[in-house]
Amino acid sequence: MQQSAKILQRRRSSAIAVRSGWRGGAWLLVFLLGASLVPVPSAAQSKVFKVGTSPIAPALALFVANDKGFFKELGYTAAIKKMVGGAVTVPAVESGDINFGFVNITAIILAHERGFDIQYVAPGWVFNSEKPGALLLVRKDSPIQSVKDLEGKKIAVNTIGPSVITMGLRALARKRGADYAKFISLELPFPQMETSLKNGFVEAVVAPEPFVALPIGHGVARRLDDPYGAIAPRFLVATFVAKKSWMATHREEAQTFHRGLMKAIEYLNAHPDEMPQVLETNTGLKAELARRMVMPEIPPELRLAHLQVVIDLAAEFGYIKAPFPARGIIADFVPVK
């Protein structure tokens, strides 16, 4: 009996030891697993550029930088928010809703005039009159044959207020002897312009690519004239901006955004055949149609003359009180010529 009791006691002790050992191992396992399951912030995940732009061809460098991994190589990605135009994008940059915005150059000029600290941060679209990437269009069967014929007619623009489009339209009216005050401007997003033109809601539209190639390719529209060419043979049309005070505390992010876009610009200029597919992915424009459109000219450098000519015309048209040096609206880390 005593021997049996001793054996039973040893078994109980062994069972307790096993259970104790299991508990200790289990707690260790739970601790280790728990430690591995605790979310650890990822630097790569936290580094996101919030960028606002219309889905248009001139913003091509942004799409290339994101799609081809140039931002990723620098530890960032871009969260792209669709915007209607500079009148919406500049306030979004100013409020901090987005870090960077792609806007027409007059939006930067007007923001400067009104005391906003918006500045140019990277190269953008430079208009070239030899291959215009924005046009004044009318319906293919329209009786309108000249700019003067548009007096009293409805013209769609993406922003009614001062913009590079309305500036170009005004300059074109002056050049062609038409009365700009008699144009009836209606504000419409670029993607809605083709349908509005087709249905007769408007008699003309002013739009950049791909919203030139689309209605022409669909047999809806034809070219009437070149409003941007009335501003100057070459000038900066649209570019990326950020808030100066934000860049003062986020300089590394701003400079990295600039570097990523510079890599993208170098790539897109070296691989033009790939750009139609990039546009299809980011704008909805079919690659086949994109191959027939005028691709935006995006040089890797900024020339002050390409910006100053727009500032001077803005003053002439009364958009701003007086011209000012272009360098004042360019971030200090951006090289100029």
DAHUUR-V665152 format. One record per residue. N is the residue number from 1. RES is the residue in three letters. PHI is phi in radians with two decimals (999 if undefined). NEAR is the number of other ideal C-beta (glycine too) atoms within 10 Angstrom. Layout:
n:N res:RES phi:PHI near:NEAR
n:N res:RES phi:PHI near:NEAR
This chain:
n:1 res:MET phi:999 near:5
n:2 res:GLN phi:-1.08 near:6
n:3 res:GLN phi:-1.14 near:7
n:4 res:SER phi:-1.10 near:8
n:5 res:ALA phi:-1.14 near:9
n:6 res:LYS phi:-1.14 near:10
n:7 res:ILE phi:-1.09 near:10
n:8 res:LEU phi:-1.10 near:10
n:9 res:GLN phi:-1.12 near:10
n:10 res:ARG phi:-1.11 near:10
n:11 res:ARG phi:-1.12 near:10
n:12 res:ARG phi:-1.11 near:10
n:13 res:SER phi:-1.09 near:10
n:14 res:SER phi:-1.14 near:10
n:15 res:ALA phi:-1.11 near:10
n:16 res:ILE phi:-1.10 near:10
n:17 res:ALA phi:-1.10 near:10
n:18 res:VAL phi:-1.11 near:10
n:19 res:ARG phi:-1.11 near:10
n:20 res:SER phi:-1.13 near:10
n:21 res:GLY phi:-1.12 near:10
n:22 res:TRP phi:-1.14 near:11
n:23 res:ARG phi:-1.08 near:10
n:24 res:GLY phi:-1.11 near:10
n:25 res:GLY phi:-1.16 near:10
n:26 res:ALA phi:-1.13 near:10
n:27 res:TRP phi:-1.09 near:10
n:28 res:LEU phi:-1.11 near:10
n:29 res:LEU phi:-1.10 near:11
n:30 res:VAL phi:-1.07 near:10
n:31 res:PHE phi:-1.07 near:10
n:32 res:LEU phi:-1.18 near:10
n:33 res:LEU phi:-1.13 near:9
n:34 res:GLY phi:-1.07 near:9
n:35 res:ALA phi:-1.11 near:9
n:36 res:SER phi:-1.31 near:8
n:37 res:LEU phi:-1.60 near:8
n:38 res:VAL phi:-1.16 near:6
n:39 res:PRO phi:-1.05 near:5
n:40 res:VAL phi:-1.91 near:7
n:41 res:PRO phi:-0.98 near:6
n:42 res:SER phi:-1.72 near:8
n:43 res:ALA phi:-1.06 near:7
n:44 res:ALA phi:-1.14 near:10
n:45 res:GLN phi:-1.19 near:8
n:46 res:SER phi:-1.39 near:9
n:47 res:LYS phi:-1.64 near:16
n:48 res:VAL phi:-2.21 near:14
n:49 res:PHE phi:-1.45 near:22
n:50 res:LYS phi:-1.67 near:16
n:51 res:VAL phi:-2.17 near:25
n:52 res:GLY phi:-1.90 near:25
n:53 res:THR phi:-2.81 near:23
n:54 res:SER phi:-1.34 near:25
n:55 res:PRO phi:-1.38 near:19
n:56 res:ILE phi:-2.19 near:25
n:57 res:ALA phi:-1.05 near:29
n:58 res:PRO phi:-1.04 near:26
n:59 res:ALA phi:-1.54 near:26
n:60 res:LEU phi:-0.94 near:23
n:61 res:ALA phi:-1.05 near:29
n:62 res:LEU phi:-1.12 near:25
n:63 res:PHE phi:-1.11 near:22
n:64 res:VAL phi:-1.14 near:27
n:65 res:ALA phi:-1.05 near:30
n:66 res:ASN phi:-1.37 near:23
n:67 res:ASP phi:-1.22 near:17
n:68 res:LYS phi:-1.58 near:18
n:69 res:GLY phi:1.46 near:14
n:70 res:PHE phi:-1.23 near:22
n:71 res:PHE phi:-1.20 near:26
n:72 res:LYS phi:-1.06 near:16
n:73 res:GLU phi:-1.03 near:12
n:74 res:LEU phi:-1.71 near:16
n:75 res:GLY phi:1.56 near:13
n:76 res:TYR phi:-2.33 near:19
n:77 res:THR phi:-2.34 near:16
n:78 res:ALA phi:-1.98 near:23
n:79 res:ALA phi:-1.63 near:12
n:80 res:ILE phi:-1.65 near:19
n:81 res:LYS phi:-1.91 near:14
n:82 res:LYS phi:-1.27 near:10
n:83 res:MET phi:-2.18 near:22
n:84 res:VAL phi:-1.47 near:16
n:85 res:GLY phi:3.14 near:22
n:86 res:GLY phi:-1.07 near:31
n:87 res:ALA phi:-1.11 near:19
n:88 res:VAL phi:-1.70 near:16
n:89 res:THR phi:-1.21 near:26
n:90 res:VAL phi:-1.04 near:24
n:91 res:PRO phi:-1.06 near:14
n:92 res:ALA phi:-1.17 near:17
n:93 res:VAL phi:-1.19 near:29
n:94 res:GLU phi:-1.08 near:18
n:95 res:SER phi:-1.41 near:9
n:96 res:GLY phi:1.59 near:10
n:97 res:ASP phi:-1.10 near:13
n:98 res:ILE phi:-2.30 near:23
n:99 res:ASN phi:-1.47 near:23
n:100 res:PHE phi:-2.35 near:27
n:101 res:GLY phi:-2.39 near:29
n:102 res:PHE phi:-1.73 near:26
n:103 res:VAL phi:-2.36 near:31
n:104 res:ASN phi:-1.26 near:32
n:105 res:ILE phi:-1.12 near:29
n:106 res:THR phi:-1.17 near:27
n:107 res:ALA phi:-1.11 near:28
n:108 res:ILE phi:-1.20 near:26
n:109 res:ILE phi:-1.09 near:27
n:110 res:LEU phi:-1.19 near:22
n:111 res:ALA phi:-1.08 near:22
n:112 res:HIS phi:-1.10 near:17
n:113 res:GLU phi:-1.06 near:17
n:114 res:ARG phi:-1.61 near:11
n:115 res:GLY phi:1.62 near:6
n:116 res:PHE phi:-1.31 near:19
n:117 res:ASP phi:-1.76 near:16
n:118 res:ILE phi:-1.45 near:25
n:119 res:GLN phi:-2.34 near:24
n:120 res:TYR phi:-1.18 near:23
n:121 res:VAL phi:-2.16 near:25
n:122 res:ALA phi:-2.80 near:26
n:123 res:PRO phi:-1.02 near:22
n:124 res:GLY phi:-2.38 near:28
n:125 res:TRP phi:-1.41 near:28
n:126 res:VAL phi:-1.87 near:22
n:127 res:PHE phi:-1.22 near:28
n:128 res:ASN phi:-2.28 near:18
n:129 res:SER phi:-1.10 near:14
n:130 res:GLU phi:-1.31 near:9
n:131 res:LYS phi:-2.54 near:10
n:132 res:PRO phi:-1.10 near:18
n:133 res:GLY phi:-1.83 near:24
n:134 res:ALA phi:-2.59 near:27
n:135 res:LEU phi:-2.51 near:23
n:136 res:LEU phi:-1.63 near:23
n:137 res:LEU phi:-2.03 near:26
n:138 res:VAL phi:-2.25 near:23
n:139 res:ARG phi:-1.07 near:20
n:140 res:LYS phi:-1.03 near:14
n:141 res:ASP phi:-1.75 near:9
n:142 res:SER phi:-1.21 near:17
n:143 res:PRO phi:-1.35 near:8
n:144 res:ILE phi:-1.19 near:15
n:145 res:GLN phi:-2.09 near:9
n:146 res:SER phi:-2.56 near:12
n:147 res:VAL phi:-1.10 near:23
n:148 res:LYS phi:-1.09 near:13
n:149 res:ASP phi:-1.14 near:17
n:150 res:LEU phi:-1.46 near:26
n:151 res:GLU phi:-1.06 near:15
n:152 res:GLY phi:1.44 near:10
n:153 res:LYS phi:-1.86 near:15
n:154 res:LYS phi:-1.55 near:18
n:155 res:ILE phi:-2.15 near:21
n:156 res:ALA phi:-1.48 near:24
n:157 res:VAL phi:-2.31 near:25
n:158 res:ASN phi:-1.36 near:27
n:159 res:THR phi:-2.51 near:21
n:160 res:ILE phi:-1.24 near:14
n:161 res:GLY phi:-1.19 near:15
n:162 res:PRO phi:-0.95 near:22
n:163 res:SER phi:-2.72 near:24
n:164 res:VAL phi:-1.15 near:30
n:165 res:ILE phi:-1.23 near:28
n:166 res:THR phi:-1.19 near:24
n:167 res:MET phi:-1.11 near:24
n:168 res:GLY phi:-1.11 near:28
n:169 res:LEU phi:-1.14 near:26
n:170 res:ARG phi:-1.17 near:22
n:171 res:ALA phi:-1.12 near:20
n:172 res:LEU phi:-1.17 near:23
n:173 res:ALA phi:-1.04 near:22
n:174 res:ARG phi:-1.10 near:14
n:175 res:LYS phi:-1.13 near:15
n:176 res:ARG phi:-1.68 near:15
n:177 res:GLY phi:1.33 near:9
n:178 res:ALA phi:-1.75 near:19
n:179 res:ASP phi:-1.70 near:12
n:180 res:TYR phi:-1.02 near:17
n:181 res:ALA phi:-1.10 near:8
n:182 res:LYS phi:-1.57 near:12
n:183 res:PHE phi:-1.29 near:21
n:184 res:ILE phi:-1.85 near:12
n:185 res:SER phi:-1.53 near:18
n:186 res:LEU phi:-2.10 near:14
n:187 res:GLU phi:-1.52 near:13
n:188 res:LEU phi:-2.47 near:23
n:189 res:PRO phi:-1.11 near:17
n:190 res:PHE phi:-0.91 near:24
n:191 res:PRO phi:-1.10 near:19
n:192 res:GLN phi:-1.61 near:15
n:193 res:MET phi:-1.19 near:27
n:194 res:GLU phi:-1.06 near:20
n:195 res:THR phi:-1.11 near:12
n:196 res:SER phi:-1.14 near:17
n:197 res:LEU phi:-1.22 near:25
n:198 res:LYS phi:-1.07 near:16
n:199 res:ASN phi:-1.47 near:10
n:200 res:GLY phi:1.43 near:10
n:201 res:PHE phi:-1.18 near:14
n:202 res:VAL phi:-2.29 near:22
n:203 res:GLU phi:-1.67 near:22
n:204 res:ALA phi:-2.73 near:25
n:205 res:VAL phi:-2.43 near:29
n:206 res:VAL phi:-2.08 near:28
n:207 res:ALA phi:-2.64 near:27
n:208 res:PRO phi:-1.62 near:28
n:209 res:GLU phi:-1.15 near:25
n:210 res:PRO phi:-1.54 near:28
n:211 res:PHE phi:-1.49 near:29
n:212 res:VAL phi:-1.75 near:25
n:213 res:ALA phi:-1.10 near:21
n:214 res:LEU phi:-1.08 near:23
n:215 res:PRO phi:-1.16 near:22
n:216 res:ILE phi:-1.20 near:19
n:217 res:GLY phi:-1.12 near:17
n:218 res:HIS phi:-1.48 near:12
n:219 res:GLY phi:1.33 near:10
n:220 res:VAL phi:-1.58 near:18
n:221 res:ALA phi:-2.27 near:26
n:222 res:ARG phi:-2.45 near:15
n:223 res:ARG phi:-1.27 near:12
n:224 res:LEU phi:-1.86 near:23
n:225 res:ASP phi:-2.88 near:22
n:226 res:ASP phi:-2.08 near:17
n:227 res:PRO phi:-1.17 near:26
n:228 res:TYR phi:-1.16 near:27
n:229 res:GLY phi:-1.12 near:21
n:230 res:ALA phi:-1.35 near:21
n:231 res:ILE phi:-1.38 near:22
n:232 res:ALA phi:-3.01 near:18
n:233 res:PRO phi:-1.08 near:11
n:234 res:ARG phi:-2.50 near:19
n:235 res:PHE phi:-2.84 near:24
n:236 res:LEU phi:-1.34 near:27
n:237 res:VAL phi:-1.64 near:26
n:238 res:ALA phi:-2.63 near:28
n:239 res:THR phi:-2.79 near:28
n:240 res:PHE phi:-1.65 near:25
n:241 res:VAL phi:-2.28 near:29
n:242 res:ALA phi:-2.60 near:26
n:243 res:LYS phi:-1.45 near:24
n:244 res:LYS phi:-1.02 near:16
n:245 res:SER phi:-1.17 near:12
n:246 res:TRP phi:-1.19 near:19
n:247 res:MET phi:-1.14 near:22
n:248 res:ALA phi:-1.11 near:10
n:249 res:THR phi:-1.85 near:9
n:250 res:HIS phi:-2.33 near:15
n:251 res:ARG phi:-1.07 near:13
n:252 res:GLU phi:-1.08 near:11
n:253 res:GLU phi:-1.11 near:18
n:254 res:ALA phi:-1.11 near:25
n:255 res:GLN phi:-1.19 near:16
n:256 res:THR phi:-1.18 near:17
n:257 res:PHE phi:-1.03 near:26
n:258 res:HIS phi:-1.05 near:20
n:259 res:ARG phi:-1.11 near:17
n:260 res:GLY phi:-1.07 near:27
n:261 res:LEU phi:-1.20 near:26
n:262 res:MET phi:-1.09 near:19
n:263 res:LYS phi:-1.10 near:19
n:264 res:ALA phi:-1.14 near:26
n:265 res:ILE phi:-1.12 near:22
n:266 res:GLU phi:-1.05 near:14
n:267 res:TYR phi:-1.19 near:16
n:268 res:LEU phi:-1.16 near:21
n:269 res:ASN phi:-1.28 near:15
n:270 res:ALA phi:-1.57 near:8
n:271 res:HIS phi:-2.29 near:12
n:272 res:PRO phi:-1.07 near:10
n:273 res:ASP phi:-1.17 near:7
n:274 res:GLU phi:-1.49 near:15
n:275 res:MET phi:-1.17 near:22
n:276 res:PRO phi:-0.99 near:21
n:277 res:GLN phi:-1.20 near:13
n:278 res:VAL phi:-1.08 near:21
n:279 res:LEU phi:-1.17 near:28
n:280 res:GLU phi:-1.06 near:16
n:281 res:THR phi:-1.14 near:13
n:282 res:ASN phi:-1.83 near:20
n:283 res:THR phi:-2.13 near:22
n:284 res:GLY phi:1.54 near:11
n:285 res:LEU phi:-1.28 near:22
n:286 res:LYS phi:-1.10 near:15
n:287 res:ALA phi:-0.98 near:14
n:288 res:GLU phi:-1.07 near:10
n:289 res:LEU phi:-1.32 near:17
n:290 res:ALA phi:-1.06 near:22
n:291 res:ARG phi:-1.17 near:15
n:292 res:ARG phi:-1.71 near:10
n:293 res:MET phi:-1.60 near:22
n:294 res:VAL phi:-1.47 near:18
n:295 res:MET phi:-1.29 near:20
n:296 res:PRO phi:-1.17 near:25
n:297 res:GLU phi:-1.53 near:16
n:298 res:ILE phi:-2.20 near:22
n:299 res:PRO phi:-1.27 near:17
n:300 res:PRO phi:-1.38 near:12
n:301 res:GLU phi:-2.34 near:13
n:302 res:LEU phi:-1.83 near:22
n:303 res:ARG phi:-1.82 near:15
n:304 res:LEU phi:-0.99 near:15
n:305 res:ALA phi:-1.08 near:14
n:306 res:HIS phi:-1.22 near:22
n:307 res:LEU phi:-1.69 near:24
n:308 res:GLN phi:-1.11 near:17
n:309 res:VAL phi:-1.10 near:18
n:310 res:VAL phi:-1.32 near:25
n:311 res:ILE phi:-1.04 near:25
n:312 res:ASP phi:-1.13 near:16
n:313 res:LEU phi:-1.24 near:22
n:314 res:ALA phi:-1.06 near:23
n:315 res:ALA phi:-1.20 near:16
n:316 res:GLU phi:-1.09 near:13
n:317 res:PHE phi:-1.49 near:16
n:318 res:GLY phi:1.44 near:8
n:319 res:TYR phi:-1.21 near:20
n:320 res:ILE phi:-2.29 near:19
n:321 res:LYS phi:-1.22 near:9
n:322 res:ALA phi:-2.75 near:9
n:323 res:PRO phi:-1.18 near:15
n:324 res:PHE phi:-2.51 near:17
n:325 res:PRO phi:-1.13 near:11
n:326 res:ALA phi:-1.05 near:23
n:327 res:ARG phi:-1.03 near:14
n:328 res:GLY phi:-1.18 near:9
n:329 res:ILE phi:-2.00 near:20
n:330 res:ILE phi:-2.10 near:20
n:331 res:ALA phi:-1.00 near:18
n:332 res:ASP phi:-1.17 near:9
n:333 res:PHE phi:-1.58 near:12
n:334 res:VAL phi:-1.57 near:19
n:335 res:PRO phi:-1.26 near:11
n:336 res:VAL phi:-2.29 near:14
n:337 res:LYS phi:-2.19 near:9
